Amino acid sequence: MFRNFRASAVVALASAAVVTGLTGCDEVTEAIESVSPSASPSGRNGGGLVSGTQKIEVGGKSVNVSCAGEANGRPTIVLLSGLGDGLEKMAPLQKTLSAQNRVCSYDRLGEGASDKPDGPQSLTDTGRILTGVLDRAAGDGPVVLAGHSLGGLIAARYAPDHTDRVKGLVLLDATSPTSVADVKAAIPKTASGQVAQLRSQTLSVHEGENPEMLVVPDGEVRSAGNIPVEVVQHGKKYLAAVPQVGPALERGWADGQRKWLSVSGDSRLSTAANSEHYIHVDEPDVAVQAVRRVTARAATA
């Protein structure tokens, strides 16, 4: 039992998807295929806006992007998956949201159908890829970033430097901005057995031992002004089941969610009562409504 849980815990603590998918393959394929293309004319820096699912070139790399729906004067929603997840994990959410909005998702380098990175990546590197995606997803228009797990951390780190285009954030159980320190505080060096393995594995993922070769250091939460932000945390305290250190892991995780509130002067924290880490899978309506609220507010800001 603990072996399986250890994998699930790393998914949450380090966003490393070392477990099998939570959504059935047939359901995901159906969701991707049923998303209708969006017919928008042109993207920033040349090239048309992405319609349907296609590969675009960003910094000499092929990046897999999927867009659907119409903006209709509202910000384009861009979904960011957690580490180890391709855009297909966001396909059901994208399908639902695209009924009223233009919605895009993409595979970061090392994930899904995108190219692999040439070497270790920093958050600045993955931010450059995101900028290239936004150029072709929204052109010069505003965007709302909705990220799960590591995707949430990337979105929240990116927004303060791009307030010209990022007008809202939804963070779905985002990786804590102090995840490394949180894990070290909860699991001491003196830990042994499988708990020690969890500590080592989680820290290694943050050091770049992950599909994206992405190094994720701790950092202060910087402000993106007063854009609307919703932070949604898991309500089922499954991390508490880790022997000896579980309650401390849950406290650290909850504290990390509260820290993300500092990204904006207009932020709110809520709890998905019936969800573990994958809120958009366990309680899709919670995720949908959070994204719709932020997008509506961003459209009138």
Residue pairs with C-beta under 8 A, 6 or more apart in sequence:
2 194
2 242
2 243
3 194
4 19
5 238
5 241
5 242
6 194
6 197
6 198
6 201
6 242
7 18
7 19
8 19
8 238
8 276
8 277
9 198
9 202
9 239
9 242
9 249
10 16
10 18
10 198
10 201
10 202
10 205
11 17
11 18
11 19
11 82
11 84
11 149
11 277
12 149
12 173
12 234
12 239
12 253
12 276
12 277
13 175
13 179
13 182
13 183
13 198
13 202
13 239
13 249
13 253
14 83
14 150
14 175
14 179
14 201
14 202
14 205
14 206
14 210
14 216
15 82
15 83
15 84
15 149
15 150
15 151
15 153
15 175
15 205
15 210
16 83
16 84
16 201
16 202
16 205
16 210
17 82
17 83
17 84
17 85
18 84
21 28
21 89
22 89
22 278
22 281
23 88
23 89
23 91
23 92
23 281
27 92
28 88
28 89
28 91
28 92
29 88
31 88
31 91
31 92
31 94
31 95
32 53
32 66
32 88
32 91
34 95
35 52
35 66
35 68
35 69
35 91
35 94
35 95
35 98
36 68
36 69
36 98
37 51
37 52
37 67
37 68
38 49
38 50
38 51
38 52
38 67
38 68
38 69
38 70
38 71
38 98
38 102
39 51
39 70
40 48
40 49
40 51
40 70
40 71
40 102
40 139
41 48
41 49
42 48
42 49
42 139
43 49
43 50
43 135
43 136
43 137
43 138
43 139
44 134
44 135
44 136
44 138
44 139
44 140
45 135
47 56
47 135
47 136
48 136
49 67
49 136
49 137
49 138
49 139
50 56
50 65
50 66
50 67
50 104
50 136
50 137
51 67
52 66
52 67
52 68
53 64
53 65
53 66
54 64
54 65
55 62
55 63
55 64
55 65
55 113
56 62
56 63
56 65
56 132
56 133
56 136
57 63
58 128
58 129
58 132
58 133
59 128
59 129
59 132
61 109
61 114
61 115
61 117
61 129
62 114
62 115
63 106
63 107
63 108
63 109
63 114
63 115
63 129
63 132
63 133
64 86
64 87
64 106
64 107
64 112
64 113
64 114
65 87
65 104
65 105
65 106
65 107
65 133
65 136
65 137
66 87
66 91
66 94
66 104
66 105
66 106
67 102
67 103
67 104
67 137
68 94
68 95
68 98
68 102
68 103
68 104
69 97
69 98
69 99
69 100
69 101
69 102
69 103
70 101
70 102
71 101
71 102
71 138
71 141
72 100
72 101
72 102
73 299
74 101
74 102
74 295
74 296
74 298
74 299
75 101
75 138
75 141
75 142
75 143
75 144
75 167
75 168
75 295
75 298
75 299
76 101
76 102
76 103
76 104
76 137
76 138
76 141
76 142
76 143
76 144
77 97
77 101
77 102
77 103
77 104
77 143
77 144
77 146
77 291
77 295
78 103
78 104
78 105
78 106
78 130
78 133
78 134
78 137
78 138
78 143
78 144
78 145
78 146
79 87
79 90
79 93
79 94
79 103
79 104
79 105
79 146
79 147
79 151
80 105
80 106
80 108
80 130
80 145
80 146
80 147
80 148
80 151
80 152
80 154
80 155
81 87
81 89
81 90
81 105
81 107
81 108
81 111
81 147
81 148
81 149
81 151
82 89
82 148
82 149
82 150
82 151
82 175
83 111
83 149
83 150
83 151
83 205
83 210
83 211
83 212
83 214
84 111
84 210
84 211
85 111
85 148
85 149
86 107
86 111
86 112
86 113
87 94
87 105
87 106
87 107
87 112
88 112
89 148
89 281
90 105
90 148
90 280
91 105
92 280
92 281
92 284
93 280
93 284
93 287
93 288
93 291
94 103
94 104
94 105
96 284
96 288
97 103
97 288
97 291
97 292
100 292
101 292
101 295
102 138
104 133
104 137
104 138
106 114
106 133
106 137
107 113
107 114
108 114
108 126
108 129
108 212
108 214
109 115
109 116
109 117
109 121
109 126
109 129
109 212
110 116
110 117
110 121
110 210
110 211
110 212
110 213
110 214
111 211
111 212
117 125
117 212
117 213
117 214
119 213
120 208
120 213
120 214
120 215
121 208
121 212
121 213
121 214
121 215
122 214
122 215
123 154
123 157
123 214
123 215
123 216
125 214
126 154
126 212
126 214
127 154
127 157
127 158
127 161
130 154
130 158
131 162
134 143
134 165
137 143
138 165
140 165
141 165
142 165
142 166
142 167
142 298
143 165
143 166
143 167
144 166
144 167
144 168
144 169
144 170
144 291
144 294
144 295
144 298
145 155
145 158
145 159
145 166
145 168
145 169
145 170
146 155
146 169
146 170
146 172
146 287
146 290
146 291
146 294
147 153
147 154
147 155
147 156
147 169
147 170
147 171
147 172
147 174
148 172
148 173
148 174
148 278
148 279
148 280
149 172
149 173
149 174
149 175
149 277
150 174
150 175
150 214
150 216
151 174
152 171
152 172
152 173
152 174
152 175
152 260
153 174
153 175
153 176
153 177
153 216
155 166
155 169
155 171
155 174
156 169
156 171
156 174
156 177
156 221
156 224
156 260
156 263
157 219
157 222
158 166
159 166
159 169
159 224
159 227
159 263
160 222
160 223
160 224
160 263
163 224
163 225
163 227
166 224
166 227
167 227
167 228
167 298
167 301
168 227
168 228
168 229
168 294
168 295
168 297
168 298
169 224
169 227
169 228
169 229
169 230
169 263
169 264
169 294
170 229
170 230
170 232
170 287
170 290
170 291
170 294
171 229
171 230
171 231
171 232
171 257
171 260
172 232
172 279
172 280
172 287
172 290
173 232
173 233
173 234
173 257
173 272
173 275
173 277
173 278
173 279
174 231
174 256
174 257
174 260
175 216
175 256
176 182
176 252
176 253
176 255
176 256
176 257
176 259
177 218
177 219
177 220
177 221
177 256
177 259
177 260
178 218
178 256
178 259
179 202
179 206
179 216
179 218
179 256
180 203
180 206
180 217
180 218
181 218
182 249
182 252
182 253
182 255
182 256
183 199
183 202
183 203
183 249
183 252
184 199
184 203
185 248
185 252
186 245
186 248
186 249
186 251
186 252
187 195
187 196
187 198
187 199
187 245
187 248
187 249
191 199
191 244
191 245
194 243
195 242
195 243
195 244
195 245
198 242
205 216
206 215
206 216
206 217
207 215
208 214
208 215
221 259
221 260
221 262
221 263
222 263
223 262
223 263
223 264
223 265
224 263
224 264
225 264
225 265
226 264
226 265
226 266
227 264
227 266
227 298
227 301
228 264
228 266
228 267
228 293
228 294
228 297
228 298
228 301
229 260
229 261
229 263
229 264
229 266
229 267
229 268
229 294
230 267
230 268
230 270
230 290
230 293
230 294
231 257
231 258
231 260
231 261
231 267
231 268
231 269
231 270
232 269
232 270
232 271
232 272
232 279
232 286
232 287
232 290
233 253
233 254
233 257
233 269
233 270
233 271
233 272
234 253
234 271
234 272
234 275
234 276
234 277
234 279
235 271
235 272
235 273
235 274
235 275
236 273
236 274
236 275
236 276
236 282
237 250
238 276
238 277
239 246
239 249
239 250
239 253
240 246
240 247
240 249
240 250
242 249
257 269
258 269
260 267
261 267
261 268
261 269
270 290
272 279
272 282
272 283
272 286
272 287
273 283
274 282
274 283
275 282
275 283
275 286
276 282
279 286
279 287
280 287
